[in-house]
Amino acid sequence: MRLPKPRGGLSEWVVARLADAGAAGAAPAADSLEDEALALWTLHELSYRGFEDADDHAEWDPEVLHVRHGLEVALEDRLRSRWEAARPVAGDLPDDVPAALEALVAADDGPSLADHVRRRADLDQVLELLRQRSIYHLKESDPSAFVVPRLPVRAKAALMELQYDEYGDGDPNRLHAHLFARGLEAAGLRPEYGAYIDDAIAENLEMNNAGSLFGLHRRLRGAAMGHLAAFEMTSSIPSRKMAQGLDRLGLDGPMAAYYDEHVEADAIHEQLAARDICGTLAEDEPDQAMEILFGAWTCLDVEARFATAMLASWGADR
């Protein structure tokens, strides 16, 4: 993957700095939230697969880390202020975290892109959605992998059980990210990692940045696992709807198979993530209970913002 096209002064500085660690000048302020989001996504990507045209030493460049820290603080503050505004009462720690997660997911009333795909989306809209989704799905589960060494024994074992399935049970051809890549190729889209980053809308970048933020910081391990739980708990039924919509539009090959795989897998992962990961983490580290709910709520919130933006761009109803 090559460095993305800048969308403002800050992302332009980041791209230049990563291409040449000796590039002079201080980082400017972001021109927009989109500029800020792309800059942070690019800096986070150094901890994943990196860029062909970036200096590998840039990941630990002190000036780059300083800029990344500032962007992460701004993002976390924004996510937490949304969470605090949405919470009905700032109450005590929940006694039953899995039940609290179920209640949080049940109360979610965000718009459904999967329902739109199942019923009304045309082929161009679906292909656009797949391009957007590729930003995450081509590195599916990788943000959660960072959290493995930071968990107590029971949560760690459960996360590894879930991750083993996400990574194909040891078969590279069953890796979920690889299944998505095969689906893209069959749909006539580019399967390369990061191929569509220049098409990613700001809400998609923020959604990806939130997952990376939680995964890359030990202190946010509870939020990372809550984010994972909400993702898994809201994936099985939408995956079935996506597969039905793809079938309706004649994309009933590898792309539909990717979603079919998640209908069954995520129904199992739902309980594993909510009870065996988040439930035991909250029991072993009670201070992480509210962080788990913060991460779960944020997962639902950033997805709703992304869905709202996509539906608005298509002129579609919620």
N, C-alpha and C positions, 0 to 999 in steps of 0.2 A: 504494500500500500504506500502511496505517495502522500505527502503533506497536503492538507485540504486548501481550497481557495479561501483566502481571508474574506471576512465580511465586515471589516472595520479596522480601526487603528490598532486595537489590542491584539486581535488575531493575526494581523499583519506582522506585528512585532514578534509574536510567538513563532510564527512560521519562519521568519528570518533568523531568529535566535536558534531555533532547532537545526536549521540548515547550516548555520555557522555560529558556533558557540562564542566566537570572538566578536560577533556583531556588536557595534557600539550603540550607546543610547539607552536611556531608561525606558521602561515600559509605560506607555500612555494609559490613560483611563479608557475604559470601554466606551465605544460609541453607542451601544445599544445592548439590550439583554441578549440578542442573538449573537452579537460580537463577543460578549462575555461568555456565553454558553459554548460557542465554538472554540474559544481559546482554552477553556477548561477541559473540554472533551479532548482536544489535541494534547494537552499536557497529561491527562490521565492515560491516554493511549500509549504513552511511553512505557507504562508499567504493564502493558499487554503485549501486542505484537510489534509495536514501534512503526517506524517509517523507513522506506528505502533511502530517502533523500535527507534523513536527519542524522545528526551526529549521535552515535550511541551513548556518548558521555553526557549528553544533554539531560538525561533522566535525573542526574544528581548534580547538575549545574546549580550552584547556590542562588543565582539570580532567578533562574527558572523556578526553583522550589519556593522562593519568596513570592513570586507572582502566583504560583499555584495555591499557596497557602491563603493569600488574600482572596482569591476567587472561591476557594472552598469555604472560607468563613462567611462570605457573602451568601453563598448558596445555602449553607446550613442555617444561617439566620433567617433566610427567606422561608425555607421549609418549616422551621420550627414556629415561626410567627403564624404561618397558615394553620398549622396543627393546633396551636394555642387558641386561635380565633375560632376554630371549628369544634373544639371540645366543649360539651355542654357545661361541665363542671370540672374544675381542677381538683379532682378527688384523690383518694388514697390509692395506693398500689392495688391492682386487681388481685383477688384471691385465686381466681381460676383464669390463667392467661389463655388457654385454648378456647374456653367459653367466651372470653372477651374478644378474641380474634373472630370467632364465628359471628358474634353480634355485630362487630365492626363491618364485616363483609356483608352480612345480611342487610345492614342499613345503607349500604352503598347504592346510590341511585344515579351514578354517572352514565353517560350515553354509551351505547354498545356499538362499536364498529363491526363486531362479528354479526350482530343482528342485521345491520345494514347490508353486509356482504351476503348474508343468507337470503335476504328478501329483495333488495332493490339495486345493489351496486352494479354498475356496468363493468366491462372488462378493463377499461382504462383506469377506473377508480381502484379496482382490485390490484392491478399491477403497480399503481402508485403506492398503495398501502404496503405491498410486499417489499418495494424498494425501501420504504421508511422502516419497516420492521427488520430489514436485514442488518441495520446498524447494531441491533442487539442480538438477533438470533444467530448471527454468524460467530458470536462469541458466547453463546448461551451457556449459562451457569458459571462462566469464568469469574465474575465478581464474587460469587459465593465461595469459590475455591480459596480465595485469600483468607477467609475467616477460619478455615479448618484448624490451624494451630492455635487459635485464640480461644477455643471453647473448652469447657470441662468435658469429662470423659463421655457421659451419656449423650450429650448434644453432639459431640464430635463424631461418635460412632453413627448416630442417626443421619447426620449430614453426609457422611461418607457413603452410607447406604443410598441416599438419594442421588448423590453425585455420580456414583458408580453407574446408576441407571441412565442419568443424563449423558454420561460419556460412553454410552453404548455397551455397557457390561464387558468392556475390554475389547470390543470389536470396533475398529475405526470406521467401518461402514455403517454402524448403527449409532454413531455419535449424533446427538440431536442437531448440533450445528452443521454437521456434514449432510444430514438429511434435508435440512433447510436449503443448503447450497445446491443440492441435487434438484430440489424443487424449483429453485430460481432458474437454474439452467433449462429445465424442462419447460418452464413458462416463457422462455426466450429472454430471460434477464441475465445479467452478469452475476456469476457466483463468487467472485473474488471478495475476500475479506475487505470491508470498507469501501467497496466499489461505489456506493451511492452516498457517501458522506456529504458531497456537495449539494445533494438534493434534500438533506435532512432539515426539517423545519425546526424552529427554535424550541418548541414544546417537546419534540423528540430528543433533541440534544439535552434538554434539562432532565428528561426522564432517564436517559442513559447516565448522565452525570450524577444523579441521585444514587443510582445503584452502585456506581464506582466509588463515590464518596463513602458510602456505608461499608463497602467491602474492603477499602484500602486503609481504614483506620481501626485499630484495635479497640479504641474506646467506643466505637460505634457498632460493635459486634451485635448487640441486641437489636439495634435498628436494622442491621443487615439481615438478621434472621427473621425479623418481623416482616421486612420487605419481601423476602423469599416466601414466607408463609402466605402472605396475601396474594402474591403472584400465582402460587400453586393452587390456592383455594378458589381462584377466579379464572382458572384456565381450562378446566375440563369441558364445561358446557359451551363456552365460546369456541373452543377448538372444534366441537361437533358442528356448530353453526358455520364456522369457516369452511369446514370440509363440505358441508351441504351447499354453501354458496359457490365454492370452487367447482363442484360437480355440476351445478346449474349452468355455469359459464363454460363448461367443457374443459376445465383444468383438473380433470379427475385422475391425474397421474401422480408423479412423485410429490407434488406440492400438497395435494389432498392427502396423500399418505403420511406426510409429516404431521398434519393436524390429526389424522386418525390415530397416530401413535400417541398423541398427547391426550386423547379422550380417556383412554384407560390408564396411562401412566400417571397423569396428574390427579386422577381420582384417588390413586394410592398415595401419591406424594402429598396430597392435601392433609391427610391424617398424620403422615410422617413428619411434615414440617410443623404443623400446629401443635401436636402433642409430644412427639418424641424429640423434636429439636427445641421449639420455643417453650413448651411446657417444662421440660427438664432444665433448660437454661434458667428459667425464672425461679425454679425451685432451688437450684444450686447457687444462683447469683441473683437474689431478690431485687437488687438495685437495677437489674436489666429489664424488669417487667414492663415498666412504662416506656422504656426505650423500644421494646419489641412492638408495642402498640403504635408508637410514633412512626416506626419504620413501615408498619403495615398500612397505617393511614396514608402515609406519604406515597406508597406504591399505588394505592387507589386514586389518590388525588392527581398525581402526575399523569397517570393513564387517562383520567377523565379530561384533563386539560388537553392532552394530545388528541383524544377522540373528538372533543369539541372543535378543535382547530381543523382537523381533517374534514369533519362533516360540514363545517362552515365553508371550507374551500370548495366543496362539491355542491353547495347550495342545498344540502340535505337537512331534513328535520332530525331532531334528537330521536 
